[in-house]
Amino acid sequence: MAPPRTRRPGFSRRAQYSLFLGYVIAVAGALVSAVLLALSTLDPPAFAALRASVGEVTTPISSGISGVGRWFGSIPGGIGEYLAVRDQNKVLRKQLADQHALFMRARTLSYDNRRLVTLLRVRERIAEPVVTARLVSSSASSTRRFGVLNAGSWQGVEPGQPVRGPEGLIGRILETGPNSARVLLLTDPESVVPVRRTRDGMPALATGRGDGLMDVKSVAFATTDFGPGDVFVTSGIGGIYAPNVPVARIIRRGRDAAIGRSFAQPDTVDYAIVQRAFLPSPAPSPAPDLAPAAAPPVMPPAGRPAQ
């Protein structure tokens, strides 16, 4: 069947208006084109001015459209760069973590090396150290403060011997086993150390408080003031501790008594030196022999034979 000669859009008003509008736009475009063509032919300067005016109007619109196109075109590249930056960020974070681990290890080795060098110097100054041992544990939550050394009687450790670390005095040996020893720390309430102040030699007694600190009490007859930063060392009185070993530093001002902190903190001490007592106890004198002496033989009188 042959198609009809008239092409009607049907009964749809929207289709009819769309077709009519298309015709109008086509006719208007043809007329504008004809006018512009005639103007460019008959009056080129006027056509150039008109073209410049149209360019001024359309340039911002073209720039905006171009920018939007570039933005949409840059989306794939931005996504790729984001993924690349994220992967590179992961690599850099891993490198930073590895470098941090190396840095912490180097700082730990430097700290241990510094402490061991200090301990070696202390050992060189001591005439006859008994043994250098590791302080394997110390109590920090009890009112009694003890430490444990991994050296005992088999290594020559005996009760009463002082124990010191790189920073200063730690305490004294309380009990010994074959390969371990119990140390009475300076902060224990039963610990009493004769000390003197370094700046004027004022005598005092340093007693443990059981809370990680020490009470420093003056034994001088005159009233004494304690200031923060006063340093106390062993005086050598009592015969156990050698003189001039750092003991405590005052942290609070006081009168006749003050609170101090020991230089050697057991929770940070790894190695310690066991010394002999400054004045060892004298050897006991031999007991007198109470057995009766043998009577001398009786000589017979002259001229009488011995019976």
Phi, psi and omega in degrees: 000131183285142180291152179293152181285330179265127179257099179258143181285001180097200183267005181281121177295322182296318179295319179296316179294323179295317179295319179295318179295324177297318177298316180300315181296321180295316180295318180295321178296321179295317179297315180296322179294318179297318179298314181296321179296317179294320181294319179293334180276316185276322183223081181301320179299320179294321178295324178294319178296318178297319179296321178294321179295317178296322178296321178297325181285319186274345182297312177300322180295318180295322179295318179297316179296320179295320179297319178297321178295318178296323180296314178295326179289334180276353181299312179300318178296321178296320178296318178296318178296322178297316179295320179294318179295322179296317178295319179294325178295320177298317180296317180294322177296319178296317177298319179296319178296319178296318179295323179295319178297317178296321179296316179296321178295317179296320179293322177295317178296321178296318178296315179296319180297319180295319180292319180292324176296318177297318179295323178295320177295320177298317180297323179292331180281337180278134185296303183224082175292147181285304182197154171253122186226167180267134174276099191280336181199160176206145180277136181232351183246000181255161176287337174266137185241112179231159172228164181234128175258147177268043174213143184221210186296330178294338176263006178093010180279135181228155177299143179094350180283137180286152179235131180223157179244190180298327184271334182165199185288140178254318182165209179218157181290130180257314180220154180229147170238185181300316183230020178210159180214145179261130185251130172275110184286160181296332183276000177286143181299338180274357182270126177228123183235124173290127183227173174216151179279137188290328187280336180220001178074015181296125182284150180201174176237131178256117183240139179290151179254346182084001180239019181093356179242179183225148171261125177251115184243134180284143175248011178282156181286326181279158177292134185238138176255134176253134178242152177302134181098351177297132183254135179239137178235166178295144181263344183090353179286139180103338174083359180266308185262134176292151182289160172069027173264126181301134182242301187208161174233134181289135180246345179224142180291142180205170180234116184071345176202149181205165179262134180231166177240133182292147179293317181270116177263115185301330182287349177247358182271129177259313179243149179220157180249131175263124181254163170282156179300144183299315175236095182298153180297139180294150179292141180296139180289147181295143180289141180292147180277113184265005179292140180293142179286146180293135180290141179293147179297146179273124179276132178288157178294160179296138178085356179244130180290151179287137179270000000 
